Structures are given as structure tokens and as C-alpha cells.
Amino acid sequence: MQAHLSGPQLDLRRLNPELDKVCQEYLERYQGLLQESVERGLTGVSVARRHAQVLDGLLSSLYAAARAVLVKRNAMPGRLCLSATGGYGRGLLGVHSDVDLLFVCDDPDNPLVQEIAEGVLYPLWDSGMEVGHAVRSVDDTLRLAEEDIRTATTLLDVRPVAGDAALVTELVRESRSRIFDGDWISFVEALEYDTRQRHERFGDSHYLLEPHIKMGRGGLRDVEAARWIASARWGVLAGKQEYGSEALSARELAALANAEELLWRIRHFLHLRAGRKQDRLSFEDQEEIASQLGFVDGVTLAVEQFMQAYYRHAGLVAQTMERVADRARQAPASAPSDPQELQAGIVSVEGVLRLRDAALLESDPELALRLYEEVIRSGKRPCASARDAIARACEDESWCERLRQSPSAAKRFLGLLSHVDDAPVRRGSVLGELQELGVMVAMIPEFGPLTGRVQHDVYHIYTVDVHSVAAVDRLRQLLRGDLASEQAFATHVALEASQLVPLFLAVLLHDVGKSRGRDHSRTGALMARHIGERLGLSEIDNEHVVWLVREHLSLYHWAMRRDIHDPETVVEVTRQVETLERLRDLYLLTVVDLSTTNPTAMSSWKSRMLQELYLSVAASLEGRDDVLGSRAALMRRELSERSGAEALKRFFESMPDRYFVAHDADSIVMHAQLSAARHAKGRNVEVHLEERKEEESFDLVFVVDDRPGLLSDLAAVLTAYRLEVRSAQIYTRRLSSGGDEAIDIFSVRAADNFRAGATQLAEKLRSDVEALLAGQITHSQLASRRPRPPSWARKKVPEVRTEVTVDSETSPTYTLVDVFTHDRPGLLYTIARCLYEEGFTIAFSKVNTEGFRVADAFYVLDAKGAKVSDAEAVEALRTTLLQRLDAFQEQARRED
């Protein structure tokens, strides 16, 4: 609530004109002490508790002064208590956290109550504090809490700060009888629903790139939720339970306390870095806080070590909250009614599966896997106590070793891994459940180092272990047909998959080598061989898994960096995959890997490239004729029949085969119409802009007379508008009148410029390209027009190492130039301009962006129209490109 413009009726500054200054100095002095405590390494919880105590002193003094003014006037407001709620009520505050207050009184409409509230609040507001407050009676608060879960949770934290504490005692006592004691299950279910909604708003995973450490899954609010549930169900805070508590054991409490401590330390650092409340852990924050917490670079970057620790603790918090909720829902401890024994050691009670005796796990480790086989068979969820018993067993290495030694356990694990349908567990994923409890690491200890392992590259949105599980779950969706609308071709290919166990295992293991150096594909293949042998795979199946893990990036690299319609590319891929089974499984692995890397990684363009490469190689393996050429001929004929205009027919006949298989019919017709319109209007350039909302990008099409250096010209104009190129496709056709026409298609990131409207921007781009081609403006003039983003928008992200390879061996016709570097506006222009100035012609290019990393490929010819064959010339080109790119990146860093 904001201060009233008219000012308070009870103004304590009349007693002390320098009250604002006194309050400000008090807060600044203690803020300095809190900052010093954080920097000295005091525990995060103790600093948060100290901050709450500091505010207790200030608020108590202000309340006493306001109350004294009324006493002096013989004006009595009745019973009134200034109480703390939220984090302040729990006695824990971040160094710049908001403060929540509740004035509990007999009569909220009494103007004297409002006077005291304003007397306390105005000095705080004037000091710059963010203070939220409410004035309510006990009955009003209880009625609201009965309908609003968030008000109900405040009653589990509320505590008196100043005034008549009996009111708060009454409020807490009545809340137990009216809300929690009578129907605590409804409270738990309502809180779980509210928690799920909160997770969806702030990211439904604690493995996000830039997690929200308060409101996200596994954040401090989940710690609070666990305590609310324990308080509502058992009447005491979870943090004060004794060993053997129904809520949490001493071991679990200790683990939760460690996780909460790390979260509080991170939160304090975030607040101090921002100088305000800030709970989003950005990339820039991660690097700085990792150093402040004492992490140092080694085999693994310090920031990756720090984030691995964060994810581990956040995962524990999320699991603890869910565990407490499960235990709270269980019936009070008593003899279960009519347990039904389903198989040895597993019983069904009231619709859930339990272990007849958790001690059986010690002598029979396979019971953990049999339980989840029964979950799948019966469709009943496992109870919390069974999950807890398995999780505890997985912490015992000797137990894990005995589980791994059992051939039948390996067979059961592979069966659970390759189960296609959903199960009654979180997200329907049995594998996710086994990973969370530790069973997967027990069976495959090589996954241990991957748990919570982050790749600090802004492209991979999840940790390695969670990404691997997500990829397995995506494969299950394909096999069930759940993704038929968005991945129709991949769904069709999945239906042809025959040997599912090797495919599922390869998907699970495709990144297993990431804990052991950069070449994770080859390292992972070696590890996969030993894992497959241990799990009892046949030699043939194991070799298939090893091959898939070693080659799991190959199909993607071929599709994104090579001309997939070049017969030499098809021959190369055919030679590598050898069989249709390998091709099919490699394609499926590529699809599920890419589509679970981040939400936008599998763009429609990438999907088309992978599909077309698959079709070409499949045709080659089956010894069929040129399938793509046949498809292109069919599309030409159908489009010509559909479009009667001769200009359009000439366009279709003049375009290369690879163009027709890369675009749908509507897009091809639109391109043809653009070309016809350009000639009809006598224009040098025609431009079309089309939004792709689902991919947060725009397709930008230029139809223009081709000339040397055209790509650098177009890139210069895009750079002037700060349009970031995500992908590019370049086509050239011979005109019947002589000369060549270029159809260059770019996918660009959305920018502020688009707010003016796509039509207006397209016209601006067309005008600038015409002016550039006519020599009316220069590249340098365009560059000077490029707007710089405001300082607040210059977000720091992890740097990407620049690499350039120049290959004259792969293609018999062209020299291949691959560029890997940090993506920034102007990068494509820098590369294209360098190649042009060095005398090279770009015959074909593939521009591909992965987060903030580009992987651009260019097929080039030298000034004589030949590929570069001289080794010295190859090295000279590579060196020149590297120098230009290093200079470009350095300039960009200075501007940032």
C-alpha cells in the first residue's frame, strides 16, 4: 500500500523533526553491518535472522512512540498488535527483502487504529523501505484464510512484534481449530496446487539456466511450503522436529538445513549485487557469486561447480517439500486396513503401493525395481514411505553394488527404462522417478558426476542428467504418438523402430561422457560399452548403443553445416551409417536430443533439414533413384498447374532441387510472386517479412539481382537494425533475360524495430538495400546508424571460444569454411565481408545459431572459381578469418 498524499494524521515527526534522518541512519548502519557479515562469510540464515531482529527494534520503537501519542491524548484504540508475516514473520529476511506487516485489532474501522498504523508506516516509507501491510480483526483474517490459501499460510508464520500479543495468540489458536486441525488434507492439497502454479510461472524445474531462487522449484518458498505443511499437519515447524518425526528425520532435516543455508547465502549476494531485492540468479551473478563462495576453476569451471552445488541442493528442497506433503496426506499411524499383497514384499493399501517391510530392501535390493514394475502394472502410485526407504538404501554404496551385481536387476532396469506408457508418478516418468530416488545412479554409477552438472553456455537449459531423462521421455512421447501434430515425420519414423532397448539406452547414455573432457561423444562411447556389458546386452545390441553414442551429434552436424542436397554429402553420410536401422535410430536420437536441449532448439528449419537428409540417405541405402530430385520435379509440376502465370512457372523451373524440398508450397509461391512483383515494378530489390510467433522470430526474404559480396551487403543492412540472424538460406537462379537473381531467406530474432510493423520495416530494409547497391550509402555509414542497446539491456552471458576450420577435402567442388563463435549483431556481415575482400565467392551457406553460439558453414570458391587446394592458402584464409573475428568480438565486448 502506498502512502497517502495528504500525509499521516499521526505524524511522529512532530515529536522529532529529524525522525526520517534517524530512521535512515539506523537502517543504513545495519545494512552496512549486514553486508559486512555476508562478505565475511557468516551463515546466510544467521544474517537473515539478524536483519529481522534489526527491524524488530525499529518497528517496536515506532509503535511505542505512536501509541504514546494516543495515550497522551487519552485516545485508546482498543486491543492492537503489530505483527510480522511472510519471511519477516518467520524471522528471516534477505538484506533487501520487502517487509510484510499485519495490524491485528478488535475494530479495523477504528480511526485510532489507522492513526497508529500510519504513524509506524510513514517513517518506513519515507526511509525507502518496501512495506506491505493490512489491518484486520481476528475474525476477518480467519474468514479470508478459509478462502485464500496464501492468507492461510501467513497464519503459520505470524508473530507479534509490538502491542497486545494475546491477539496473535488468539489468531493462531483459532486458525488451528477452524482451518488446520479439522481439514489439514484440504490445506495440503490447496497448497500443492498453488505451488504448481507458482512453479509454472517461475519455471517448473530447478534446473533452469537462470533459476529464481525464491519462487522457482527448489527455492526458498518451497522450504517455507514444507514448513507450512508440517506446521498445519503436526502443529510444529519442520525445522524444530526431533529425530523420528513423522515429517522429517534428523538426517533429512540436516540436509534441508544445508540446502536452505546455501539458498540464503546466494540470495544475500544477489541483493547486495543489485542494491535491491533481486532473486533471479543470472549468468553474470553466477560467475561472481561462484567466486565469492570460494569456487575456483579446475577441470570444471568454478561457475559450473557452483551451479552443480546449487542444483543438487535445490533438487533436495523440491523433493523434501513433496516428501513432507506425501507424508502429511497419509492416514494417522495405525494398522493399515485390509492390505492386499500383490507380490513378495509389496502391498496395496487404500489405492497406493507400500513395502510390507522397508527392512526387506536390505536383503532384497531388487525390491526397489519390482515396486516400480508393480506401479506400471497396477497403475497405483508408490507411497512416500516406500520412496523414502528406496532413497535411503541408494545412499549405501554396498547396497548399490549388490543391486548392480544382479543380472535380473539389470533386466528389470532395462525394462523400466524402455517402458513407453506413462505411470502414476511425477510427470508420468518412471525413469525420472528412478533418477530422483538414486536408483538410476545405483544401476549406472557413471551418471553420478552428471547429477546437477550444468553447461554454462545458455544453450543447454537443463543439467546433463535431467536433459538425458527428458530425452528418454521425449522418445516415449514419439513412440506413443503424442507428438504427431508437431513432429509428424519423427513420429512416423518412431513407429518403425523395432529394437527399443538399445535405442532407449543410447538416448539415456548419449551425454554420459560429459563429465570427462571435451570430446564427450568418443569418451561416452567407451563408457557406454562397459555399461552395456554390465547390463547384460548382447554383443550386437551393445555395439549398436556404442555407435549411437559416438555418432549422436553427427547427423545434426551434417544437416546444419553441410549442403544436404549435395550428392557427396549423401554419399558421406551413407558410408558412415551403413544400415537403415542405424539411420533410423540416429535420427530419433538426434530429434529427442535437440528438442529437449531448450524450447526453441528444434526450429521448423532444423526439423526440415534433418528430415530431408534422412530421406536422401534412406533412399541411398535402399538403392533407389534420386528421391529428392523426383520430389522436386513433382512439386514443380504441381505448382505450375496451380499457378497459371508464366512468370511463376519460369521461377519454378529455374530454382534448384534443394530449394523445393526445403520449403512448403505456400512459401515457394510467395517467393515466386515476390520475384514477379520485383520485375513488374522495375525494382532492384523486393522484401517480405513474416512473423513466426511460436519461434519468436521472423522470416525475412530478399529477392535481388545477384552480385559478388551480396551476402555481406544484406548482412550490413540487417546489422544496422540490430537484427540477429538465426539461420540463412541462399539460392541463385538464372534469369531468362540474362544475369542471376538471388533469393536469400533469413530467420532473425525479434527486436524492438518490429513494433513499428512488419510492412513498415520491410520497406525500410528494401530502401536501404537499394541505396547500398546503388552506392548511395556505404557499409560504414550503415554501421554508424546501428543503435546501441541501453546499458540495462546489455546482458552478460558466457563467452564462446572462436574456432575456424577450412576444409578442401570433403567436397570435390568447394572449400568448406566452418565458423564457431559468440553470436552478436554484425557477425554474419563480418564473416561475409572478410570472405568477399579476400576474393572468395560464397556459393552456399548455412547459418545456424545455438543460444549465443553460432555454427556457420560456407561453401566458397576462389577468384578463379575453384576450391582452395594449396595448404598455405587454406591456412592463410583461416588465420585471416580468426583475426577479423577476434577484432570483431573485442570491439563488441567493449561496446557491451
Buried (B, 14 or more C-beta within 10 A) or exposed (E): EEBEEEEBEBBBBEEEEEBBEBBBEBBEEBBEBBBEBBEEEBEBBEBBBBBBEBBBEBBBBBBEBBBEBBEEEEBEBEBBBBBBBBBBBBBBBBBBBBBBBBBBBBBBEBEBBBBBBBBBBBBBBBBEBEBBBBBBBBEBBBBBBEEEBEBBBBBBBBBBBBBBBEBBEBBBEBBBEBBBEEBBEEBBBBBBEBBEEBBEEBBBBBBBBBBBBBBBBBBBBBBBBBBBBBBBBBEBBBBEBEEEBBBBBEEBBEBBEEBBBBBBBBBBBBBBBBEEBBBBBBBBBBBBBBBBBEBEEEEBBBBBBBBBBBBBBBBBBBBBBBBBBBBBBBEEEEEEEEEEEBEEBBBBBEEBBBBBEBEBBBEBBBBBBBBBBBBBEBEBBBBBBBBBBBBBBBEBEEBBEBBBEBEEBBBBBBBBBBBEEBBBBEBBBBBBBBBBBBBBBBBBBBBBBBBBBBBBBBBBBBBBBBBBBBBBBBBBBBBBEBBBEEBEBBBEBBEEBEEBBBBBBBBBBBBBBBBBEEEBBEBBBBBBBEBBEBBBBEEEBBBBBBBBBBBBBBBBBBBBBBBBBBEBBBEBBBEBBEEEBBBBBBBBBBBBBBBBBBEBBBBBBBBBBBBBBBBBBBBBBEEEEBBBBEBBEEBBEEBBEEBEEEBBBBBBEBBEBBBBBBBEEEBBBBBBBBBBBBBEEEBBBBBBBEEBEEBEBBBBBBBBBBEEBBBBBBBBBBBBBBBBBBBBBBBBBEBEEEEEBBBBBBBBBBBEBBEEEBEEBBEBBBBBBBBBBEEEBEBEEBEEEBEEBEEEEEEEBBBBEBEBBBBBEBBEEBBBBBBBBBBBBBBBBBBBBBBBEBEBBBBBBBBBBBBBBBBBBBBBBBEEEEBBEEEEBBEBBBEBBBEBBEEBBEEBEEEE
